[in-house]
Amino acid sequence: MHRSGTSTVAQLLYRCGLYLGKMKDLRAARSDNPEGYWEHRRLARLNERILESFGGGWDFPPPLEEGWQEDERLSILKMKAKRMLSHFEGHEPWGWKDPRNSLTLPFWTSLLPETKVVVCLRNPLEVARSLHERGYSSPAFSFNLWITYNQRLLDALQEGCYIVTHYQAYFHRPQKELRRVLDFLELPASDQLIANACYTTLKRDLRSHHTRTQQLLKSDAPPQLKDLYLGLCREANWGYKAPAVSEHTGDG
């Protein structure tokens, strides 16, 4: 889901050796993402065109029937996608970050069946507040969008091909969490490289909203959202309480 720490996680993986494309092709930093989006502009635009083909967009996910990824309306977009992906050849390991992948994953796995997915998780109340600051004022809008993104993503994932990582883990156990994700992706990285990536990337002011799980459970968010979030927290090994002592991210 948007505003769930995807840019932070993508930057961490990039600093540990994951190729995200040429820097000129990555979306430039803006005031709402001062550290950069780490998002391939052309792949993100192609995702938007996929959603537009079915009458929707990132903020209005269209209903998609089973097997939609084989729809003839997507034939030209599939050819364009293959050309774009060919530019990553010879740059292994590579990947790309785009929250819209949560909605379009079947399209991509039809081209890349061995794809591994990093699911970025954040408390829905924090997501809603972040979207509110960007002009999406209704909590109901944010909650419904959060449910749609995460449920559709889970429905499209195959067992063993994904890992769930919680945004707050990077402010309490950053090196351990990054190592967990890298091990799943089979990306080798030294302890020093991981420490440097965390030191360079993570800044306390990135976490502008800090909300505990209990606050979500006491809120008027839909029960479906609460259940889905708790289930994903379990998969991310993220409990109700944060560790008492934050891990030091520097090198001394």
N, C-alpha and C positions, 0 to 999 in steps of 0.2 A: 504494500500500500504506500501511496505517496506520503511524505513527511515521516517516514519510519526509520530513518537512519541509513537509507540505501546509499546515499552519497558518501557517508563516512565509511561504510563497509567497503564500498568500491575503491575508495582512496587507499584504505589499508591494504587491500589485496594488490592494488597496483604497486604500492611501495614494497610489496613482498614478491614481486615478479610477474604478476598477471598483466598481460598486454591488453589494453582497452582500445587500441586504435591510435592513429596519429593524433597528436595533441591538437592540431588545427581542426580535427573533426569532432572534438569533444566540446560540449556546450559550455560557454564561458560562464564564469562566476557572476553572480548578481547579488543584490542586497539581501535577498531571502536565502541565498546559499553562498556566503562570502568565501567559503573554502573551495567552491567549484561543485559542479553537478557530477562530473566524471561520467557523463552520459553521452553516448555516440549520437550526434544529432540526426544523421541520416537513418539510423536504425529506429530511433524514436519516432521520426516522421513516418517511416514505413508502418510502424505499429499504429499510428494515428490513421493512416490510410486504410489499414485493415479494418479498424473499428468503424470508420466512415463508410466502408463498403456495405456495412450492415445497418447503417443509419444511426450510429452512436459516436461516442468519443470517450476520452479518458474519464470525464466527469459524468457521463451518461452511458454506462456500459450497455451495449445492445444485447437483447436476448439472442443466444446462440444455440442452435440445435446440435445434437450429437453428430459428429462428422462434418461440421461446418468448415473445417480447414481444407476440405477437398472441393469446396464450392467453386464453380467455374469463374465466379467473379474475382477470384484471387489468383487466377493463372498468370496474369501479367506481374502482379506483385511478387509471386513466387520466383519468377525469373529475375526480378530486380533484387530480391533477397539473396538468391544464389550468387549474383555478381558481387553484392556487398560482402557477403561472407567469404568469398574467394580472396578478398584483400587481407584477410587474417591468416591465410595459409603461410607457413614458414615462420610464424610468430608464436608458436605454442610455448607455454600455455596462454590461451587467450579467452576472453569473455566479454560480456557487455552488460551494462546496468540500465534498466528501464523498468519502473514500476508497472508499466503497461503490459509487460511480459506476463504479469499475473492473469491478464485477460486473454492473451494471444498465444500462450505457451503451446497448445496443440499445433499451431501453424509452424512454430520453430522446431518442435521435436519431430515433425514430419520431414524436416530437412536435416536435422541433427539429432538422431535418435539416442545418442550416447550423452546428451547434455546433462550436466549436473547443475542443480539449482540451489542458490543460497536464499533462503526465505528470511527477510528482515522483519522483525517483530518489534512493535512499540505499543505501549498502553494506548488504547483508542481515545481516552480522554485527552492525552497529550497531542495525538494526531488531530483531534477536533479543534483544540485550541490553536494549533499551528495553522490549520486551514482557515480558521476564523480570522487570524491576523492577515491572511491573504485574500480576504473578501468573501469567503464562503461561510456565511454567518450562522447557518442552521445546524445545530448539533445532529438533528435527524438526518440531514444530508450526509454529514461526515460518517455517522454510524452506519447508515445504509451502504455507503460506498466502501467502508472498511469491511463489512460483512461480504459484500460482493467480491471484492478483490481477493480476500483470503480464502473464501469458500471455493471460488472458481479455480484458484491456484491449487488448492489441495485436491480438488476433483481431478485435475489434469496431471498430477504428479504420480509417478510410479514409486513403489516402495524401494528404498535404498538409493534413490537418485537425488535426494535433497537433504538439506540440513537447515534447521531453524536456529537463528541467532537473535538474541534480544539486545536491543539498542543500549539499554542501561548496563548490560554486562561490560560494555567497553569503558564504563566509568567506575567500575568496581573491581573487575578482574580482567583488564584489557589484554594482557599478554597471554593469559591462559585461554581466554575466549578466542582470540585470533589464532592461536595454535590449534585449537579444536577445529576451527573452520578450515585452516590450511591442511590439516591432516586428512580431513574428509575429502578435500579436493586433490589430495596427493601432490601438493605443491611444497617442495622442500624449501625450508627457510631456517637460517640459524637463529639462535636465541637473540643474538645481537641485532640481526636484521629486524626481527619482530619488535624488540625494544625500541629501536630507532623509528620504526614505522608508527608505533603508538605515540612516542614522544613528539614526532613531527605532526601527526594528524589530529590527535585528540586534544581539545581545548575545553576547559570547564564551561566556557560561555556557550558552547554548542548545545549544552543541555539546558535550554531556556525554560523547559517545563519538566518538572519532576513529580510524578503522580504515583502513589502506591496502588497496588492491586485492590486493597480494601476500599479505596475511594471509588474505584470503578464499580465494585460489587454493590456499594451503597448508592450508586447513582441511578438515574432513571433510564440508563442505556438498555436496549432490548436484551432479554434473557438469552437469545440466540447468540448475540455478540459476546456476552460474558462467558458462555460455555465454550465458544470457539476460541476466545482469547486464553482461557485457562488451559484448554487442551494444547494450544500452541506453546504456552509457557512450559508445560511439562516436557514437550519435545525439545525445547530450548534449554532444559535443565535450569530454568529460572524460577525460583520460589517466591513466596510472598514477601520475604524479608531480604534486603540486600546484606551482603557481608558487613561485619562491623568495621573492618579496616580496609580501606581502599589500597589496591596494589600500586606501588610506585612505578610510574611509566618512564622515568628518566634513566640516565646511565650514571647517575651519581652527581 
